[in-house]
């Protein structure tokens, strides 16, 4: 019956909105570094600053959104996030100077986090107990499908019509998500427990968050420099790196979607950290077009399991009244990793070249493996 189903019409609506938002993000991932390098004439550090500004906005907005969504419901934040992103992308279309680009990315980054916290929490709300890992795998598959299509659109727009079209396409994608978010109904579960008045993340989500941070630190550098590294080793269409990455993540999350629930979140997270480390070592050591693509694929297997496994870990360690706060905490650690990755690895790229960036990320993922090994099992609460 309906009790056991993950994929229901409301779930598909949330999935569609999420895919549209990440398509807009995918357009920016390709277009923004090129715009800052080629049009605004900034350095690698400038690229890292703009990419990082989005994370700062997200880190400030996400955890607070999680806490408030446990009190006020999810839907208002789904729509609010859309409005912030839409405003940011339309300002980019006016071709503002570099300082304004950084500020706009911070605001749009906050909007992304507000939206994603609401959408991912809704995905968990709409799913039966014991299937939350699967829900996280599926909703993030929607996000990666967007992230796979966005860069292609961004590449083509920039090549054939310039950057303004890219920003307008990004705004259009977010507009679609806005339309969906008006249709979807509130999902906050009814429970006896009073939601916390705190604004900071719940303690139960901090160690899982740390693991995700370590696993994804290399992704910050990958996001910022994979396109430039691919161009250096002679890949004609650098957007292809993100296509391979996103395609592998989607396959892992579709066909392996029940694995975090079946293996248990710790074993799945350990697998993720190991694959991330191996993949990044390959990218760093085998400096050629096949090396970049093979390494990216292995790295993507780890990325595919990392978020669903850790989100499940955080949810099994938290109560129903702080579900959105737990999801938000884990997402915030993703943003902290992307931010520190882009900045720290920006310095590494500047000093030692792009290979060092990927080795640093591999070492970090290996540290995540160590934290998981030492983690104390917690009795699972019903999530």
HELIX and SHEET records of a PDB file:
HELIX    1   1 UNK A    2  UNK A    4  5                                   3    
HELIX    2   2 UNK A    9  UNK A   34  1                                  26    
HELIX    3   3 UNK A   35  UNK A   39  3                                   5    
HELIX    4   4 UNK A   44  UNK A   72  1                                  29    
HELIX    5   5 UNK A   75  UNK A   92  1                                  18    
HELIX    6   6 UNK A   98  UNK A  125  1                                  28    
HELIX    7   7 UNK A  132  UNK A  161  1                                  30    
HELIX    8   8 UNK A  163  UNK A  183  1                                  21    
HELIX    9   9 UNK A  203  UNK A  205  5                                   3    
HELIX   10  10 UNK A  206  UNK A  232  1                                  27    
HELIX   11  11 UNK A  239  UNK A  255  1                                  17    
HELIX   12  12 UNK A  259  UNK A  263  1                                   5    
HELIX   13  13 UNK A  265  UNK A  285  1                                  21    
HELIX   14  14 UNK A  289  UNK A  316  1                                  28    
HELIX   15  15 UNK A  320  UNK A  322  5                                   3    
HELIX   16  16 UNK A  323  UNK A  352  1                                  30    
HELIX   17  17 UNK A  354  UNK A  374  1                                  21    
END                                                                             
